[in-house]
Amino acid sequence: MTVHYLEIVTHDVDGVAALYEAMCGLSFGAPDADLGQARVAARDNGTFVGIRKPLADHEDPIVRTYVAVDDLAQTLAAAERAGATIALPATPLGSHGTFAILIHGDVQHGLWQR
């Protein structure tokens, strides 16, 4: 299992970006429209960290990990068979790939196919 994207949803994007820059030496870019206006930092190992504001009134601040998968449709089907609820189906994000969110055990789990 490989983490592809760590998403941090917060009302204080600049403050949290500064925190991760200080703690981890990351460098966040300008907001990316394909990623919900997230400011994204690329890590040397090929993973990404994105920090953005909530996209809707009902979205709470959260830290969500997206696991890289080879076949998103197959992985979502396996997750449903295992009792997961698909909260957001496969959604393309421009050149970034396709992602989905599922819920199991009261936890949001992200999947990402490049």
C-alpha positions in Angstrom: 0.0 0.0 0.0 1.3 3.4 -1.0 0.0 6.8 0.0 -0.5 9.0 -3.0 -2.1 12.1 -1.6 -2.5 13.5 1.9 -5.4 16.0 2.0 -5.8 18.5 4.8 -9.1 20.4 4.8 -9.0 23.4 7.1 -10.3 26.9 7.3 -6.7 28.2 7.8 -5.0 27.1 4.6 -2.1 29.5 4.9 -1.5 28.9 8.5 -1.5 25.1 8.1 0.7 25.3 5.0 3.2 27.4 7.1 3.1 24.8 9.8 4.0 22.0 7.4 6.6 24.1 5.7 8.2 24.7 9.1 7.8 21.1 10.4 8.6 19.1 7.2 10.4 21.5 4.9 7.6 21.3 2.3 7.0 24.0 -0.3 3.4 24.6 -1.3 2.4 26.0 -4.6 -0.4 28.3 -5.7 -4.0 26.9 -5.5 -4.8 24.1 -8.0 -8.3 24.4 -9.5 -8.4 20.6 -10.3 -7.8 19.8 -6.6 -10.4 22.1 -5.1 -8.0 25.1 -4.9 -5.7 23.1 -2.7 -2.1 24.4 -2.3 0.0 21.3 -3.1 3.5 20.3 -2.1 5.2 17.4 -4.0 7.5 15.2 -1.9 10.7 13.6 -3.2 9.2 10.1 -3.0 6.4 11.1 -5.5 3.6 11.6 -2.9 1.7 14.9 -2.5 0.3 16.9 0.4 -2.6 19.2 -0.4 -4.2 21.8 1.9 -7.5 23.4 1.0 -10.6 25.0 2.5 -13.9 23.0 2.8 -15.7 22.9 -0.5 -19.2 23.0 1.0 -20.9 24.1 4.2 -21.4 20.5 5.3 -17.7 19.6 4.8 -15.8 19.6 8.1 -12.0 20.0 8.5 -10.4 16.6 8.1 -7.1 14.9 7.3 -7.8 12.3 4.6 -5.3 9.9 3.1 -5.6 8.7 -0.4 -4.1 5.3 -1.2 -2.8 4.6 -4.7 -4.6 1.8 -6.6 -4.1 0.3 -10.0 -7.8 -0.2 -10.8 -10.2 2.1 -9.1 -13.4 0.4 -10.3 -12.2 -3.0 -9.1 -11.0 -1.6 -5.7 -14.3 0.2 -5.2 -16.3 -3.0 -5.9 -14.1 -4.9 -3.5 -14.7 -2.2 -0.8 -18.4 -2.4 -1.3 -18.4 -6.2 -0.9 -16.4 -5.7 2.3 -19.2 -3.4 3.6 -17.9 0.1 2.7 -20.2 2.8 1.6 -19.1 4.8 -1.4 -19.3 8.4 -0.3 -18.0 9.9 -3.6 -17.7 7.7 -6.7 -14.8 7.7 -9.1 -14.2 11.3 -10.0 -11.6 12.5 -12.6 -9.3 15.4 -11.6 -7.8 16.6 -14.9 -4.2 15.4 -15.3 -4.0 14.3 -11.7 -5.9 11.0 -12.2 -9.2 9.8 -10.7 -10.2 9.5 -7.0 -13.0 8.2 -4.8 -13.9 8.3 -1.2 -15.5 5.5 0.8 -16.6 5.2 4.4 -16.1 2.2 6.6 -15.7 2.0 10.4 -16.7 5.7 10.7 -13.6 6.7 8.8 -13.3 8.3 5.4 -10.9 6.4 3.1 -9.5 7.9 -0.1 -8.5 5.9 -3.2 -6.5 7.4 -6.1 -5.7 6.0 -9.5 -3.1 7.9 -11.5 
